[in-house]
């Protein structure tokens, strides 16, 4: 009643074992679904004949059943997935195409009717047969021949593999025997040499005489062992940065902005006006009245002030250093040393300019204390310009710079910006902003990877090609149009998760314990000062200025400009007069444009 390709020899041997464990509760992983794209024969993935398959196996077989008959001449061994069953009805006798798993599940005495066919096109005895009998016989024989050829090829490949395994095992045994013979021969030679030297054959060789060390080295080592190491210096006290909320005095704005307390105190008074454009500590895009306010209403501003005052009181109680307040040690009449805020005639200590030193000094800290603190952080002095030092930077590696990026990113695809971290937390890749341009600061190398968009040079599009557009400190500052600053430590701001206005990168480096040497000479950021090149550049500038004065047109500004200009009150007065073509007083009392 059925025509099905023959079963392989391995399936015949295991038929009795599989028949006992085949039931509806069997694990489907033990019987994978036959895949026509693989080289395995379909009969290897089927149950033994007469074993009823579980329901999920029948559903999967009918779901993968082809709508048209398969031919071994076209489909290869995949044609063995189908079988042809003859209807046992007395008035029918037609051959129907079904999956092989359905045909193999029928026993010798089982009957099958056309109504059991799940293919609705041929699910009745009154429906015509799909192919002729001769064509069915040819396709069944071709499928059996294709499966038999695959089985023979797999058996031959298995025999070749077993022969190769046997040859390797035989060679391994021969090599091991050779090494054993060589080891025994060497041992015998050593015993003969000891007997010739008058030593027992099994005695170990004489140890070499100990090396004599110089007396000075021995004394130095003993002194080094006896002298205890000096105790580590105490950790520096934490620093608290007081903030304040100040309101923009522009009539069209009136938003509250978060600034440092020094800025708020310096602009207090009836004649000192403050607008959003004066917020120099904020990123470039936030120095505008159009930027939304941080707090929803005035009540939220008052609640923030109360919470910040509580944090400051807690920091003072713990002995933290308040940024902007200098302290001095005062000895009272009982000989007790107290630290008090220093009183100056010129106002608060924050309003007086600090002495510029080659190292970063925190508030209330002397130069000696700053050098001691930097030494505890692993910062080295007198390094070439651009060299990075500090224990935090030494703990970083090249893989840390790409840790934030997608591991499945393809070569050439743009990189992603690293997420902002809390203030004071070191990282190998830090998001920064310079003149409104985004970038990534590579702490370990003290270099910047530019991530500008189409408004500048679209460096983010090529950030995934190699290392991207990686620039030195001064080159990145010049690329962002901030070359007049000439101090990348203040013109570049680090984007922090807990500080919306960001923090200057020079201050951030001092907080995380990383230093970029300021010494003269080579290193990242150094420029070649050639007198001839400098003279040629000055001559070019003079020529351009002369041409502009003759033509009466100002030379074009090649620096980057924002797409959306800021409010009118942010522009200097001379720019407004030049734009409106208004005369302004010249050096000789006349007018100018």
C-alpha positions in Angstrom: 0.0 0.0 0.0 3.0 2.4 0.0 6.2 3.1 -1.8 9.0 4.5 0.3 12.8 4.7 -0.1 14.8 2.0 1.7 16.1 2.5 5.2 19.8 2.8 6.0 21.7 0.0 7.8 22.2 2.1 10.9 18.4 2.7 11.2 17.7 -1.1 10.8 20.1 -1.9 13.7 18.5 0.7 16.0 14.9 0.1 15.1 14.2 -2.2 18.0 15.7 0.2 20.5 13.9 3.3 19.2 10.5 1.5 19.0 10.4 1.0 22.8 11.0 4.7 23.6 8.8 6.3 20.8 5.6 7.8 22.3 3.7 11.0 22.2 5.8 12.4 25.1 9.2 12.0 23.5 11.6 14.9 23.2 11.4 16.7 19.9 15.2 17.5 20.1 15.9 13.8 19.6 14.2 13.9 16.2 15.2 17.0 14.3 13.1 18.2 11.4 14.6 17.1 8.1 16.2 20.0 6.2 16.4 19.6 2.4 19.3 22.0 2.2 21.7 19.8 4.2 23.5 16.7 2.8 21.9 14.3 5.4 19.4 11.8 4.0 15.8 12.3 5.2 15.6 8.7 6.4 18.1 9.3 9.2 15.8 11.9 10.8 12.7 9.6 10.7 11.3 7.0 13.1 11.6 3.3 12.5 8.8 1.7 10.4 5.6 1.0 12.3 6.2 3.4 15.1 3.5 6.1 15.4 5.1 9.6 15.4 4.1 12.2 17.9 1.7 15.0 16.9 4.2 17.7 16.6 6.3 15.6 14.2 3.3 15.1 11.9 2.4 18.8 12.1 5.9 19.8 11.2 6.1 17.3 8.3 2.8 18.5 6.8 3.8 22.1 7.3 7.0 21.6 5.3 5.2 19.4 2.7 5.8 20.7 -0.9 2.8 21.8 -2.9 4.3 20.1 -6.0 5.9 16.7 -6.4 9.7 16.6 -5.9 12.0 15.1 -8.5 15.4 13.7 -7.6 16.8 14.9 -10.9 16.1 18.5 -9.8 15.8 18.4 -6.0 18.4 15.7 -5.3 18.1 13.7 -2.1 15.4 16.0 -0.8 12.9 14.0 -3.0 13.2 11.2 -0.4 11.2 13.4 2.0 8.0 12.4 0.1 6.3 9.0 -0.3 3.4 7.7 -2.3 0.6 5.7 -0.5 -2.2 3.8 -2.3 -5.7 4.2 -1.0 -7.1 0.9 0.4 -10.7 1.7 -0.5 -12.2 -0.9 -2.9 -13.5 1.6 -5.4 -10.4 3.9 -5.3 -6.8 2.5 -5.5 -5.3 5.9 -6.3 -1.7 6.9 -5.2 -1.4 9.9 -3.0 1.7 11.9 -2.2 2.4 12.3 1.6 5.4 13.1 3.8 7.7 10.1 4.4 7.0 10.2 8.2 3.3 9.4 7.5 4.2 6.4 5.2 6.7 5.0 7.6 4.2 5.1 10.5 1.9 2.6 8.7 2.4 -1.1 9.6 1.8 -4.1 7.4 -1.9 -4.5 8.4 -2.8 -0.8 8.6 -5.1 0.7 6.1 -5.1 4.3 4.7 -7.8 6.3 3.0 -7.7 9.4 0.8 -9.8 11.2 3.5 -6.8 11.0 5.8 -4.7 13.2 3.5 -4.2 16.7 4.8 -3.7 18.1 1.3 -7.2 19.3 0.5 -6.6 19.1 -3.2 -6.4 15.2 -3.0 -8.3 14.5 0.2 -11.1 12.5 -1.5 -11.4 9.3 -3.5 -13.3 11.1 -6.2 -10.4 13.5 -6.9 -7.9 12.6 -9.7 -4.5 11.2 -9.1 -1.6 13.8 -9.0 0.7 11.9 -11.4 0.6 8.8 -13.6 1.7 5.4 -12.3 4.8 5.3 -14.5 5.9 8.8 -13.5 5.4 7.9 -9.8 7.5 4.7 -10.2 10.3 6.7 -11.8 10.4 9.4 -9.2 10.3 6.8 -6.3 13.2 4.9 -7.9 15.2 8.0 -8.6 14.7 9.3 -5.0 15.9 5.9 -3.6 18.9 5.9 -5.9 19.8 9.5 -4.8 19.5 8.6 -1.1 21.5 5.4 -1.6 24.3 7.4 -3.3 24.4 9.9 -0.4 24.6 7.0 2.1 27.4 5.3 0.3 29.3 8.6 0.1 28.8 9.3 3.8 29.9 5.7 4.6 33.1 6.2 2.5 33.8 9.5 4.2 33.4 7.9 7.6 35.8 5.1 6.6 38.4 7.6 5.4 38.0 9.5 8.7 38.4 6.4 10.8 41.6 5.4 8.8 43.0 8.9 9.4 42.2 8.7 13.1 43.8 5.3 13.3 46.9 6.5 11.5 47.3 9.5 13.8 46.9 7.3 16.9 49.5 4.8 15.5 51.9 7.7 14.9 51.3 9.1 18.4 52.2 5.7 20.0 55.3 5.5 17.9 56.4 9.0 18.9 55.8 8.2 22.6 57.8 5.1 22.3 60.7 7.0 20.7 60.6 9.6 23.5 60.6 6.9 26.1 63.7 5.2 24.5 65.5 8.6 24.2 64.8 9.4 27.9 66.1 6.0 29.0 69.2 6.4 26.8 69.9 9.9 28.3 69.5 8.5 31.9 71.9 5.7 31.1 74.4 8.2 29.8 74.2 10.3 32.9 74.6 7.2 35.1 77.7 6.2 33.1 79.2 9.7 33.5 78.6 9.6 37.3 80.3 6.2 37.5 83.3 7.4 35.4 83.6 10.4 37.8 83.7 8.2 40.9 80.2 9.0 42.1 77.4 6.6 42.9 75.3 5.9 39.9 72.1 7.1 41.5 73.4 10.1 43.4 72.3 13.6 42.3 74.9 15.9 40.6 76.8 18.3 42.7 75.1 21.7 43.0 77.0 24.7 41.6 78.9 26.9 44.1 76.9 29.9 45.3 77.8 33.3 43.8 79.5 35.7 46.1 77.9 39.1 46.4 79.7 42.3 47.0 79.8 43.5 50.7 78.3 46.9 49.8 75.3 45.2 48.1 74.7 42.9 51.1 74.8 45.9 53.5 72.4 47.9 51.3 70.0 45.0 51.1 70.1 44.5 54.9 69.5 48.2 55.5 66.7 48.2 53.1 65.0 45.2 54.9 65.6 46.8 58.4 64.2 50.2 57.4 60.4 50.2 57.5 58.7 51.9 54.6 57.3 55.4 55.3 53.6 55.6 56.0 51.4 56.6 53.1 50.3 60.3 53.2 46.8 60.9 54.3 44.2 61.2 51.5 43.3 64.7 50.5 40.0 66.0 51.9 37.0 65.9 49.5 36.0 69.1 47.7 32.5 70.5 47.6 31.5 72.7 44.8 28.7 75.2 45.9 26.2 76.1 43.2 23.5 78.7 43.0 20.4 79.5 40.8 20.4 82.8 39.0 17.6 84.2 36.8 18.2 85.6 33.3 17.4 89.3 33.3 16.3 89.4 29.7 12.7 90.6 29.3 11.9 87.7 26.8 13.5 85.0 29.0 13.5 85.1 32.8 14.6 81.5 33.1 16.6 80.1 36.1 20.1 78.8 35.3 22.4 76.8 37.5 25.8 78.4 38.0 28.6 78.4 40.5 28.2 80.5 43.6 31.2 82.7 42.7 29.4 83.7 39.4 26.2 84.4 41.3 27.9 86.6 43.9 30.0 88.5 41.3 26.8 89.5 39.4 24.8 90.5 42.6 23.9 94.2 42.7 21.6 96.7 41.2 23.9 97.5 38.2 25.3 94.1 37.4 23.1 92.4 34.7 23.2 88.7 34.0 21.8 86.9 30.9 22.0 83.3 29.7 24.7 84.2 27.2 27.1 84.9 30.2 26.9 81.2 31.4 30.5 80.4 30.2 30.6 77.2 32.2 27.7 75.7 30.2 28.1 74.0 26.8 27.8 76.2 23.8 24.2 75.2 22.9 23.0 76.0 26.4 24.2 79.6 26.4 21.0 80.8 24.8 17.7 82.0 26.1 16.0 79.5 23.8 17.4 76.5 25.8 14.7 75.1 28.2 14.9 75.7 32.0 16.1 72.9 34.2 13.3 73.2 36.8 9.6 73.2 36.0 8.6 76.1 38.2 9.9 78.4 41.0 8.8 76.0 43.7 11.2 73.4 42.3 14.0 76.0 42.3 13.3 76.7 45.9 13.3 73.0 46.8 16.6 72.5 45.0 18.2 75.4 46.9 17.1 73.9 50.2 18.5 70.5 49.3 21.8 72.0 48.1 22.2 74.0 51.3 21.7 70.8 53.3 24.3 69.1 51.2 26.7 71.9 51.8 26.1 71.8 55.6 26.8 68.1 55.6 30.0 68.6 53.6 31.2 71.3 56.1 30.4 69.0 59.0 32.5 66.2 57.4 35.5 68.6 57.0 35.3 68.9 53.2 37.0 71.8 51.4 34.5 74.2 50.0 35.5 75.3 46.5 36.2 79.1 46.3 37.0 79.5 50.1 40.6 79.7 51.2 41.3 78.6 54.7 44.2 79.4 57.1 45.5 77.7 60.2 45.0 79.8 63.3 46.6 79.0 66.7 44.5 80.1 69.6 45.7 81.1 73.1 45.6 77.5 74.3 47.8 76.3 71.4 45.0 74.6 69.5 45.3 74.8 65.7 42.0 75.8 63.9 41.3 76.2 60.2 39.3 79.4 59.5 38.2 81.2 56.4 40.8 83.8 55.4 39.5 87.4 55.4 40.8 89.7 52.7 40.3 93.4 52.1 39.6 93.0 48.4 36.4 90.9 49.1 36.1 87.2 49.0 38.9 84.9 48.0 37.0 83.8 44.9 37.0 87.3 43.4 40.8 87.6 43.7 42.9 86.2 40.8 44.9 83.2 41.7 48.6 82.9 41.1 49.2 80.9 37.9 51.4 77.9 38.5 52.4 75.0 36.2 50.3 72.6 38.3 46.6 72.6 39.2 46.0 73.9 42.8 42.6 73.5 44.5 41.0 76.1 46.7 42.6 76.4 50.1 45.6 74.3 49.0 49.3 75.4 49.0 51.7 74.5 46.2 53.5 72.0 48.4 50.2 70.3 49.3 49.2 70.2 45.7 52.5 68.5 44.7 52.0 66.0 47.5 48.5 65.2 46.4 49.5 64.8 42.8 52.3 62.4 43.9 49.8 60.2 45.7 47.8 60.0 42.5 50.8 58.9 40.5 51.2 62.2 38.5 54.8 62.7 37.4 56.4 66.1 37.0 58.8 67.5 34.3 57.4 65.2 31.5 57.4 66.2 27.9 54.5 68.1 26.6 51.3 66.0 26.1 52.5 63.0 28.2 49.8 61.5 30.3 50.5 60.4 33.9 48.4 59.2 36.9 47.4 55.8 38.3 43.9 56.2 36.8 45.4 56.6 33.2 47.8 53.7 33.7 45.0 51.4 34.6 43.3 52.0 31.2 44.0 50.0 28.1 43.2 50.3 24.4 40.1 48.0 24.7 38.6 50.4 27.3 38.3 53.1 24.6 35.9 50.9 22.6 34.1 49.3 25.6 31.1 51.6 25.1 30.7 50.8 21.4 28.5 48.1 19.9 30.5 44.8 19.7 28.6 43.8 16.6 29.5 47.1 14.8 30.8 46.5 11.3 34.0 48.1 10.0 33.2 51.4 8.6 30.0 51.9 10.5 29.9 55.1 12.6 30.9 54.8 16.2 28.6 55.8 19.0 29.1 58.4 21.7 30.1 57.1 25.1 27.4 57.7 27.8 27.9 60.6 30.3 29.4 59.5 33.6 29.0 61.2 37.0 31.5 64.0 37.8 34.8 62.8 39.1 34.6 59.2 37.6 37.6 58.4 35.3 37.0 56.7 31.9 39.1 55.9 28.9 36.5 57.6 26.5 34.7 60.7 27.7 32.0 62.7 25.8 33.1 66.3 25.4 31.8 69.5 23.7 33.9 72.3 22.3 32.3 75.3 20.6 29.1 73.3 20.1 31.0 70.4 18.4 30.7 66.9 19.9 33.8 64.8 20.4 35.3 62.0 22.5 38.3 62.6 24.7 40.7 59.6 24.8 42.1 59.9 28.3 44.9 57.4 27.8 46.4 59.3 24.8 45.2 62.8 25.6 43.7 63.1 22.1 40.2 63.8 20.7 38.1 61.9 18.3 35.9 64.4 16.5 32.2 63.5 16.1 30.9 66.6 14.3 27.8 66.4 12.0 27.0 67.8 8.6 27.1 71.4 10.1 31.0 71.1 10.1 32.8 68.3 8.3 30.7 65.3 9.2 33.5 63.5 11.0 30.9 61.1 12.6 30.4 59.5 9.3 34.0 58.4 9.1 34.4 57.7 12.8 34.2 53.9 12.1 37.0 53.9 9.5 40.1 52.9 11.4 40.3 55.2 14.4 38.3 58.0 12.9 39.3 61.6 12.8 41.6 61.6 15.9 43.2 65.0 16.6 45.6 66.5 19.1 44.4 68.9 21.8 45.3 72.1 19.9 44.2 70.6 16.5 40.7 69.7 17.9 40.4 73.2 19.4 41.2 74.7 16.1 38.9 72.3 14.3 36.0 73.5 16.4 36.7 77.1 15.7 38.0 77.9 19.2 41.6 78.6 18.3 41.6 82.1 19.8 41.1 80.5 23.2 44.6 78.9 23.1 43.7 76.8 26.1 42.0 73.6 25.4 41.6 72.9 29.1 39.0 75.7 29.4 37.5 75.7 25.9 36.5 72.0 26.1 33.8 70.8 28.5 33.2 67.3 29.7 29.5 66.1 29.6 28.5 64.7 33.0 25.4 62.9 33.9 24.9 64.8 37.2 25.9 68.3 35.9 23.9 69.5 33.0 26.2 72.5 32.4 29.2 70.2 32.2 32.7 70.8 33.7 35.9 72.1 32.1 38.1 69.3 31.0 41.1 70.8 32.9 39.1 70.7 36.1 37.8 67.2 35.3 41.4 65.9 34.8 42.4 67.2 38.2 39.4 65.6 39.9 40.0 62.1 38.4 43.7 62.2 39.1 45.0 62.4 35.5 47.5 65.0 34.2 48.6 66.0 30.8 52.1 67.6 31.0 52.3 71.2 30.1 56.1 71.2 29.4 57.5 72.6 26.2 58.8 70.3 23.5 57.3 67.3 21.7 54.1 65.4 22.5 50.5 65.8 21.4 49.6 69.4 20.7 53.1 70.7 20.1 53.5 72.9 17.1 56.6 73.5 14.9 57.7 77.1 15.4 59.6 77.9 12.2 60.4 81.5 11.7 60.1 81.3 8.0 56.7 79.7 8.1 55.5 82.2 10.7 56.7 85.1 8.6 55.0 83.7 5.5 51.7 83.3 7.5 51.9 86.9 8.7 52.6 88.1 5.1 49.5 86.3 3.9 47.4 87.9 6.6 48.7 91.3 5.7 48.0 90.8 2.1 44.4 89.6 2.8 43.8 92.6 5.1 45.1 95.0 2.4 42.9 93.4 -0.3 39.9 93.8 2.0 40.6 97.5 2.7 40.9 98.2 -1.0 37.7 96.4 -2.0 35.8 97.8 1.0 34.5 94.4 1.9 35.4 92.5 5.0 37.4 89.3 4.6 35.1 86.2 5.0 35.3 84.4 8.3 36.3 80.8 7.5 35.6 79.6 11.0 32.7 77.4 11.9 29.5 79.3 12.7 26.3 77.8 14.2 23.4 77.1 12.0 20.9 78.9 14.3 22.2 82.3 15.6 21.7 83.3 19.2 19.6 86.2 20.5 20.5 89.7 19.4 21.6 90.7 22.9 24.5 88.1 22.7 26.2 89.9 19.8 28.9 92.6 20.5 27.9 96.1 19.6 30.6 96.5 16.9 29.1 93.5 15.0 25.6 95.0 15.1 27.0 98.4 13.8 28.8 96.6 11.0 25.8 94.6 10.1 23.5 97.7 10.0 26.2 99.8 8.2 26.2 102.5 11.0 29.2 104.8 11.3 31.2 104.5 14.5 33.9 106.9 15.8 37.4 106.4 14.3 40.7 107.0 15.9 40.9 110.5 14.4 37.4 111.6 15.4 35.9 110.7 12.1 33.4 108.0 11.3 34.1 104.4 10.1 32.1 101.4 9.1 
